[in-house]
Amino acid sequence: MRDVRVVLSAPVAEFVKRGREPVVTQTLRSTAAATISYVVAVRLSSEPAPLTAPLTALLVVQVTLYSTLTTGIRRVNAVVAGVLVASAFSVLVGLTWWSLGLIILASLVVGRIVRVSEFVPEVAISAMLVLGVPRVASTAWDRVLETLIGAVVGLLFNFLLAPPVWVATAGESVEGLARRMRQLLLRIGEGLTEAIPVEHAASRLHEARRLDHDISEVDAALRQAEDSVRLNPRVKEGLLHRVVLRTGLDTLEICTVVLRVLARTLTDLAKEREREALFAPEVGAALQELLGLVADAVVSFAVMVTTDVTRSAETAEARLAEDLDAARASRERLAGLLLAEVRRDPEQWQLHGALLAELDRILDELDLEHRSRRLMEELDRASREQRERHPRLTAAWQWAGRKFTRRGR
């Protein structure tokens, strides 16, 4: 028994130790909101076990305040629509197999009409649960009341205790992707002065293609982070955080595409030189050095875009600038060596030129000036879209800002 307690207490201790992480915070918040909504529903509803309230609160208290607001409204609309459909059917017909089919069909159609998005099945579920009880009228309104209690408790819970911000988690995902790209670049640079089997080169190509899956996972984490900073009082510069991370991931995504093409170029070169060294010793060493410097630059770029702008972003930017300068100097040396190689053996000049062009493209994407220009363009575009989407709110905000400035003077 003692061993069982030790085994069970270990995960609990680890959970408490990680108490400040977003996952732990969200778990505790969801549990508290569901419990509070049940206590309130017990006092206000006539149902003996009003479990709809904690269920609604559990679903409404999403990981971000923005999704909580949108989800809460849609869920309440879905339940109310289902209750109204069930009430109308209870007046006209009883519960039979054909009436059940009709109510499901009508509920799904109504759900599409009222635009409850992913909660369309909830309309039909609410209607069936209400229609299946003997006292339809009282049960219907109790279900609406419980849903409202759960939604209100969930919304108030998020307003009083702001949801966790997932920017750090998304930043870790971005850095993890960059480090996997770095490892692949280093592996591509191994054995360039030897005869590389085609299967070995092809395995690097397949590994580069698997980065697409990593991109989709990081994109999901980034979307969660973008929602977490919307309408969140704990974040002062939500738009800046969203744009910095999004443009950073876009750059890494382009680099993964170029990296895949780079791996394909080396695979084709391995097919052409199946029984001889891929490059001359001096050229292979220079290319391996450049791939290592590019790999370091990719990680430095990821660190820069995920670093808090108020702390050490300047240090991360300086590190990236050093890595890029070293990579460009190495690139010039490699270009001279490849040119001499092509003059001696012009048969694979296209593959050599493509290899150099692909490395240039990665360096151009990581360039600081290119990064700053892209960041400003995205900030301007996001601000313009926000003004076009909410013109009255933007005008009111600008008017309030002018009033405040005049009073300050």
N, C-alpha and C positions, 0 to 999 in steps of 0.2 A: 504493500500500500504506500509505503514511504517513497519507493521508486516511482510509482505512478504520479504521486504529487509533485515529485521533482521534475518529471517529464512534462507535466501539464503546466507547471509554474514557469518553465523556461521560456515558452512563447509569450506568456503574459508579461514576464519581466522585460523581454525584448520589446514588446509593444509599448510598455510604459516608458522605456528608455528612449524610444523614438517619438515621444509625445508631441514634439513640435513639427513633425513632418506633416505635409498636407493630407496624406492618406489617413493617418491617425486622427488628425483634427476633424476631418470630414466624418469619420466613423463615429466619433463621440458626439458630434453635432447632430447627426441623423438619429442616433439613439435617443438623445435628450428631446429632440423635437417630436418624435413619435410618441414618447412616453407622456410628455406634457399634453399633447393633443388628445390622447386617450383619457387622461384625467379630466380635461375640460369637457369632452364629449359625454363622459359618464354622468356629469352633473346636468347637462343641458338636453341630452337626447333621451327619449323614452325607451330606446332599445336596451336590452340587458347587457349586450356586449357590442358596443359601437366600434367595431374594428376598422370601419371605413375611414375614420378620422386618422388613426396612426398610419394606416396604409397610404392615405393621401399625403400626409406630412412627410413620410419616408420618401415618396416619389417626388414631392415638390422641392424638398431641400436637396437640390442638385449640388454639384461641385462648384458652381459659380453663381454669383448673384444675378447675372444676366440671364442664364438659363433657368434659374429659379423663377424669375418674374414671368418669362415667356411660358415655361412649363406649367406654372400654377394657374395662369389664366386659361390656357388651353384645356387643362384637366378639369377645372370647374365647369367650363363650357360643355365638355364631353359628358360629365355626369348629369348636369341639368338637362341637356338634350335627351339623354337616355331615359331619365325619369319622366319627362314630359311625353315622350313617345309611349312609354309603358302606361302612363295614366290615361292617355287617349285610347289605347287598345283595351284597357280594362273596362272602360265604359261600353265599348262596342261588342267585344267578344271575350270569351274565357280563354283558358290556356289549353290548347290542343296542338297536335303536331303541325297542322297547317297554319294556325295563328302564330306559333313559335317561328316558323319559317318567314311569315310575313313581318313579324316584328324585327327579326334579325335583318331582313332586307331593308326595311324602312329605316332602322337605326343606322346602318352603314351608309345609306344614301344621305340621311340627315347629317351624319358626321362629316361627310364630304362637303355638304352645303355650308355648314357652320365653320368649316376650316379649322378643325382641331388637330390637323397634321397627324402625328404618330399615335394620337389617342382615339382614332376612329374606332378601333375595336372596343374601347372603353364605353362608347355610347351603347353598343349592343350588349355588352356585359351588364351595364347598369340597368338597361331595360329588362333583360331576362331575370335578373335578381329581384327586381321590384315586382314584375309580373308573376313570379312564382310564389309570392306570399299571399295569405288570405286577406290581409288588410292592406290593400294597395295604396290607398290614399295616405294613411299615416306612415307607412313604411317608406313611401316615396319621399315625403318631405323630411323624414328622419335621415334618409340617405343624403339628401341635398344638404341638410344641416351638418351632418358629420363631414361631408366633403368640404364644406365651407370652413368648418373648424380646423380641419387638417391643413387646408391651403393657407388660411390666415395665420395659424401658428407657424407654419413653415416660412411664410414671407416675413413675419415679425422676427422670427429667429434669425433670419439672414440680415435683416436691417439692424438688429441690436448687436448681434455677434457676426461681424463680416466674415464671409467665407474665406478659406485659405487662398492665397495667391500661388498659382502653379508656374510662375515664371522661372523660378529656380529649377524646378523639375524639367521643364522644357529646355532650359539651358544645359542641364546635364545630358539630356538626350542629344542635343546638337553637338556637344563636345565628344560624346561617345561615338557619334557618327564620324566626326573628324579623325578621331584616333583609329577607328577601323580603316578609314581611307589611308591614313599614314602607314599602318601595318602592311596594307596591300601594296603601296608604293615601294616600301622597303623590300618586300618579297619579290616584286617585279625586278628590282635592281640586282637581285642575287644571280650569280652565275652568268653574267652577260659576256664574259670572255671565254666561255666554254660552249661546247655543242649542246644546246638545250633540246631535249625531246619535245616533239610537238604536243604530246599529251601533257607535259609539264606546263608549257605555255598556255595551252587551252584551259587548264585548271585555273590559272590566274584570270583568264577571261570569264569563266563561269563565276568566279568569286566576285569579279567586278559587277557582273550582272545581278548578283544577289544583293548588291547595295541598294537596288531599287526597292526591295522589301524594307530595308532599314529606313529609307527615305519616307515611305508611307507611315511607318511607326512614329518617326520623329514629327511628321506633319500632324498626326493625330494628337500628340502631346502638345504641339504648338497651338493647335486650334483650341485646346482646353485652356492653355495659358492666355490666349487672346480673349476668350470669354471671361476668364477670371479677373482681368483688369478692367473690363467694361463695367461702369457704374459702381465700382468698388471704392469705398471711401479710403481704403488703406493705400491706394495707389494714386500718386499725384500726376504722373506723366504716363497715363495708360496708352495713349496713341503712340508715343515715342517708343515705349517698350514693345508694342505690337509690331511696329514697322521695323525696328532694329532686328528683332528676331526673325521676322518673316523674310526680310531681304537677305539676311544672313543664310537662312536655309535655302533660299532660291539660288544663291551663289554656290553653295555646297552641292546642290542638286545639279547645276550645270557642270561643276567640276567632276561629279561622278559620271556624268555622260561622257565627258572628254576622257576620263580615266578608262572607261570601258572601250572607247575607240583606241586609246593608247595600247591597251592590252591586246586588242585585235590586231593592231599594226605589228606588235612584236610576235604574235602568233603567226601571222603571214610571213614575217621574216624568218621565223624558225622553220617554216615549211620550205622556204627557198634555200636555206642553208642547213639542211637536215643533218649532214655529216661533218660540218665544219663549225668553227667558233662563230658565235653570233656577231661579235665585234672584235676588232683588234684590241690587244690589251690596254693600250692607252685610251682608245675611244670608249671601251667598256667601263674602265675605271672612272672616266669623266662623266659618263651617263649615270653610273651608280651614284656618284657624288651629287649630281643635279637632282636625281630622284629623291635622295635623302633630304636635300635642302627644300625641295618643293613639299615633301611630306611634313617637315617642320613648319613651313609657312601655312599649310592647311590647318594645323593644330593652333598656331598662333592666331590665325584669323578667327577660328571658332571661339577661342578664349576672349578675343577682343569684343566680339558681338554679344557674348554672354556675360561680360563683366559689367557690374553696376557702374553707370556713368559718373556717379559721385565719388567713387573710390579710386580705382586703379585702371581706368580705361586708357589713360595716357601712357601708362607703363606698358600695357598690352599692345597699344598701337605702335609704340617705339620698338617693341620686340618684333612685331610683324614687319615693320620697315627694315629692320636689320636682316631678317630672314629673306625678304624679297630682294634686297640689294645683293646679298651673297648668292642667291639663286640666279639673278640676272648676270652676275659676273661669271658664274659657272656656266651659264647658258652660252655666253660669248665664246668661252674656251671650247665648249663642245661643238659649237657651230663651225669653228675653224677646223677642228679635227674631222668632223663629218664631211666638210668640203674637200679636204685632202683625200679622205677615204673614197668619196665619189669620183674624184679625178682618177684615182688608181683603178677603181672598179665601178663604172657607171651603171652597172646592171640593175641595182636596187636603189637608184637615186630617188625614186618616188617614195619608197618606204622611209628612207632616211629623212626626206623633206617633210613627210607627214608626221614623223615622230617629233621633229623639232617644232612644227606648227602646233601640235597638240600640247606640248609643254608650254609654248608661248601663250596659248589660250588660257590655260590654268593660271599662269602668272598674271595675265591681264585681268581675269576675273577677281583675283585677290588684291589687285592694285588699290592703294588707299584713295587715290583721286577718283578712280572709277567707283569705289565704294561710297565716297562722300556724295558724288553726283547722283548716284542711284538712290541714296537715302533721302536727299532733298526732294527728288522727283516724287518719291512715294509719299513723303509727308505732305507735299503740296496736293497730290492727287487725293489722298485720304481726307484732307481738310476740305477740299472742294466738294467731294462727294457728300461729306457730312453737311455742308451748307446747303447743297441742292436737295438733300433728303429731308432736312428740317429747316426750311427757310425762316419760318416765323420764330422758332426757338433761337436760331442764330441771330436774327435781328433783335430780339428781346435781350439776348445776352450782350450784344454789342452796345445797345442803348444803355443797359445797366452799367457796363464798363465805362462809357463816356460820362455818365452821371457821377460815378465814383471818382473818376479822375478830376472832374470839375470841383467836387467838394474837397478833394485833397489839396487842390491849388488854393 
